[in-house]
Amino acid sequence: MDILQKLKNNQRRIGLTGGIASGKTTITNYIRKYTKHKHMKLRDYYKNQELHNCLIFACVRKPLNRLVSLYFSPHRFLKKDLNTNKFIFPKNIEFDIDEFKNLVKRTPSCLQMLSFPPLNGFIPIDLKLIRTENLNKDCEKIMKINLHQSRNISPFSEEAKVARENTKVKSIIENSHHQNDQLFFYG
């Protein structure tokens, strides 16, 4: 049985990267109905009363890995050739430390994505966390499903590896609001 079918057979679930599943309807219908954009904040989902009784889970990732991955995310560099109407990826990307620093400043932390500021930073006690470093194990434990598929692999994985090893990159993150994610989710 594939993952999609297992999700359909289980109770409703909200995945905070934009996926919602239910036994009564298709995942696509739920995504269209409740997800306005990818990486919505939990408080935006909670505006929908119908979702309050759902199992809520969120994927968290170590700040260094998350932010470097975001920097090298293909969507940031994808261009459309107006002559051919085709999408083009650059063959390589030059890492710009100042651009990275700005990305870190303007990107909300996982804690910011999951908290309710009007309630003093409240995070729901029944929120289930899935750490990307333990994706298979956490999905089995929390969602009762086995993942047997590869993860997204960036075409810029070598560039990302070099950036993750850069002491300036580490320092930018350690001195940002993202350091709280490291402390809260990874101790």
Helices and strands as residue ranges (DSSP letters): H 3-9, E 13-15, E 19-21, H 27-34, H 42-45, G 49-51, E 55-60, H 63-71, H 74-77, E 79-81, E 86-88, H 97-106, H 110-114, G 117-119, E 128-131, G 132-134, H 135-138, I 139-143, H 157-165, H 167-174, H 179-186
